[in-house]
Amino acid sequence: MPDPAFLVTVFVTLFVVIDPIGLAPLFIALTQGMDRAQRVAVGLRACIIAVVLLLVFGLAGEVILAAIGITMPAFQIAGGILLFLIALDMVFERRSARRAGHATADHDPSVFPLAMPLIAGPGAMAAMILLVGETGWQWAGVLAVHVAMVAVIAMAFLLFLVAMPLERALGRTGTMVITRLLGMLLAALSVQFVLNGLRGAGLT
């Protein structure tokens, strides 16, 4: 049985890194214009994909990255750049313009950017690798880390559901203002990913 203090550390670490509370408003912005059924499907799909990704990285992350010659700093930098492109779309409302001219399936945000890198981002993947390593590969500890990860992502999904009525209360104007504000915050977050990657690579 893992040490209770370790279990608390695992949960708090994953909660802070994944940040379910911070994901809820981003979910509103990224699924703007979708009905409730579409949003539930997108949120559920994103959470399931994120669980699978973090499960894989928890069990074989170091091996996978080493096998293809990718370092964690490089992974952080790439994730930050991709996230920055999404932030630009949110700030300049390019997503709405594209949605008007294309099918909804072309704009499904469940895989990118929701599942990765927002939920299962470089930080969460790195955290899974490190936390599993801390268990000494004892099966009970490894299981506890993954159960905690699933619990945090389940909380994120519940907050996605709560976010939907919030958008109705804000109205179109309020949602547009928040979308642009969150685009700015997302841009800052993406730059932080890049800076963390550069720092990890010893370049700053």
N, C-alpha and C positions, 0 to 999 in steps of 0.2 A: 504493500500500500504506500503510495507516494506521501511525502511529508505535506501536511496541510498548508504550511507556509509556502511550499513550492507551488501548490495548486492555486493559491491566491495570487502568487507572482505571475503564474502562467496566464490566468484569466485577466488580471489587470493589464499585463503587457499586451495581450492580443486586443483587449478592448480599446486601449489607448491607440494602438497602431492602426487597427481597422476603423475605429471611430464611428460606430453606428449612428450616433446622434448627428454628427457632421455630415453623414451620407444622405440623411433624409431630405434636406433642402436641395442637394445636388440631384437626387432622384426626381424631384419635382421639375427641376429645370431640364433635365435630360429626357423626360417623357412628356413634355408639354405638348398638348394637342391630342394625346391618346385618351381613350375612354378607360373606365375602371377595369374592364376585363383585360384589355391590352396591358395596362400597367401591372396588374397582378401577375400576368404571364411573364412580362419582362422582369419584374422583381424576383419572382420565383426562379426563373431560368438563370438570372445573374447569380443568385445565391447558391444554386446547385453547382453551377460551373465553378464559382469561387471555392466552394468546399472541395471539389475534386482537385482543383489546382493546388490548394494548400495541403491537401492530403498527399499529393504526389511530391510536393516540395518538402513536406515534413519527413517523408520516408526516404526520398532519394534525391533531394535538391542538390546537395553538394556533388554527388556523383554525376547528375545530369549536366550541371554547369561546367564542371571540370572536363567532362567527356567532349563537350563541344567548344571548349576553350573560352568560355565566357566567365568573367569575374563578376561578383556582386556589384561593385562600383559601376561597371559597364551596363549592367542590367538596370541600375537605378537611373543612370543618365538617359538611357533609351526610353524608359518609362516616363521620365520627366518631359522629354521632348514630345512624345505622343500626347501626353496630358495637356501640354501647352497648346497644341493645335486644336484640341477640343475647347479649351478655354477661349481661344480667339473666336471660334464659331459662336459660343455663348454670348460674348460681349458684342459682337457685330450682327447677331441675329441671322447668321448665314444658315443655321439649321432650319429655321422656319421657311426660308426661301427655297431650300433644297426639297423640303418635305412637300411643298406645293407642286413641285414638278416631277416627283418620283413616287413610287409605291412605298407604302409603310414598311414593307419588309426590308427595303434598302437602308432604313434608318433605325434598325433595331439596336438599341444601345446596350442590350443585355450582356453581350460578350465583351465589347469594347465601347465605352470605357467603364461600364459598371462592374462587371466581373473582374476585369483586369484593365487598368491598374488601380481602380478606386477601392474595390473590396480586397482582392488578392493582389495588392501592389508589391513593389520590391521590398518595402518595409515589412509587410506581413509575411512574405516568403522568407526573408532573412530571419525574421523572428521565429518562424516554424523550424527552420534549420537549427538555429541556436538553442531553442527550448528543447527540442528532441535530443540534441547533443548533450544537454545538461542532465538528462535522465540516465545517461550511461547505457542507453538502449535496453533498459529494463522494460519488459512488455507493459507493466502496469503504468509506468510513467509515460511511455509513448502513447498509450491509450488515453490517459488523462489529458495530455496536451491536445490530442485531436478532438476529444469530447468538448474541451473548453473552446476550441476553435469553432466547432459546429454551434455551440451555444451562443457565441458572440455573433455569428452570421445570422442565426435565427432571430436574434434581437434586432439586427439590421432590417430583416424582412418585415418584422412587426412594425417597425418605425416607418418603413415604406408605405404600409397600409394606412397608418395614421396620417402620413403626409398628404394623402389624396384629399380628405376633407379640408385640410388647411389651404390648399390651392383654391378651392371653391370660395373660401372665406376671403381670400386676398383679392380675387377678381383678376381680370386680364391685365390691367395696368399694374397692380401690385406684383403680379407674377413676373411681368416684364422687367420691372425694376429689380426684383430679387434675382432674376436670371442674370442680368448684367453684373450685379454686385458679386454674385457667386462666381461668375466668369472671371472677374478680377482676382477673387480669392483663390480660385482654381489655378490661375496663371501663376500666382505667388507660390502655391503649393508645388507646382511643376518645377519652378525654378529651384525650390528648396531640394527637390529630388535630385536635380542636376548637381547642385552644390554639394549635397551629401555624397554623391557618386565621385565628384572630383576630389573631395576630401579623403574619401576612402581609397582613392587611387594615389593619394599623396601628391596631388597637383595643386593643392591650395594650402 
